[in-house]
Amino acid sequence: MPDTDASASALQGVAGRLSGACSAAQGLSTPPPAPNLGPVTGSVAAVLSAYTSAYAAVVDGLENAAHKVRTSHESYIVVEQVNYHNLASQDGDK
């Protein structure tokens, strides 16, 4: 397993960038109106709707990734604190 090292500020930065991208992307929640293109207007509207749905999935993915980075970091900190206190108490027993 390769060595990994990520500071708390780096992880918070990643989560912040993911959240920022999500916030910036949330502006397109409904498809724009299809231009009047005669017989192909319905097809263009369907493409715009499909694009908007795919875009919403990307936004959800960014939001989920930001949440996972934050919760993983928080879990790591909790485990580190527990381990620190356990080791400190073992040293005190000697």
C-alpha positions in Angstrom: 0.0 0.0 0.0 1.5 3.3 -0.9 2.2 5.9 1.7 -0.4 8.6 1.9 -0.2 11.9 3.7 -2.9 14.5 3.7 -3.0 17.3 6.2 -6.3 18.5 7.8 -6.1 21.7 5.8 -5.6 19.8 2.5 -8.6 17.6 3.2 -10.7 20.6 4.1 -9.5 22.3 1.0 -10.6 19.4 -1.2 -14.0 19.2 0.5 -14.4 23.0 0.0 -13.5 22.8 -3.7 -16.0 20.0 -4.2 -18.7 21.9 -2.4 -17.8 25.0 -4.3 -18.1 23.1 -7.6 -21.4 21.7 -6.5 -22.8 25.1 -5.5 -21.6 26.6 -8.8 -23.2 23.8 -10.8 -26.6 23.9 -9.0 -27.8 26.8 -11.2 -29.1 24.5 -13.9 -31.9 22.5 -12.2 -34.5 22.6 -15.0 -33.8 22.3 -18.7 -33.8 25.6 -20.6 -36.7 26.1 -23.0 -36.1 24.5 -26.4 -35.8 27.0 -29.2 -38.5 26.9 -31.9 -36.9 24.7 -34.5 -40.0 23.4 -36.2 -40.3 19.7 -36.5 -37.2 19.0 -34.4 -38.1 21.2 -31.5 -39.4 18.1 -29.5 -36.1 16.3 -30.1 -34.0 19.2 -29.0 -36.2 19.6 -25.9 -35.6 15.9 -25.1 -31.8 16.3 -25.5 -31.8 19.4 -23.2 -33.9 17.4 -20.7 -31.4 14.5 -20.8 -28.5 16.8 -20.5 -30.0 18.5 -17.5 -30.6 15.1 -15.8 -27.0 14.1 -16.4 -25.8 17.4 -15.1 -27.9 16.9 -11.9 -26.2 13.6 -11.4 -22.8 15.3 -11.6 -23.9 17.9 -9.0 -25.1 15.1 -6.7 -21.8 13.3 -7.2 -19.8 16.4 -6.3 -22.0 16.9 -3.2 -21.6 13.3 -2.1 -17.8 13.4 -2.7 -17.5 16.5 -0.6 -19.5 14.9 2.2 -17.4 11.7 2.1 -14.2 13.7 2.3 -15.4 15.6 5.3 -16.8 12.6 7.2 -13.7 10.5 6.4 -11.5 13.3 7.8 -13.6 13.6 10.9 -13.5 9.8 11.4 -9.7 9.8 11.0 -9.4 12.6 13.6 -11.6 10.7 16.1 -9.6 7.5 15.7 -6.3 9.4 16.0 -7.5 11.1 19.3 -8.7 7.7 20.7 -5.3 6.1 19.8 -3.4 9.0 21.3 -5.3 8.8 24.6 -5.0 5.0 24.7 -1.2 5.2 24.2 -0.9 8.0 26.7 -2.8 5.9 29.3 -0.6 2.9 28.7 2.5 5.0 29.2 1.1 6.3 32.5 0.5 2.7 33.7 4.3 2.0 33.5 
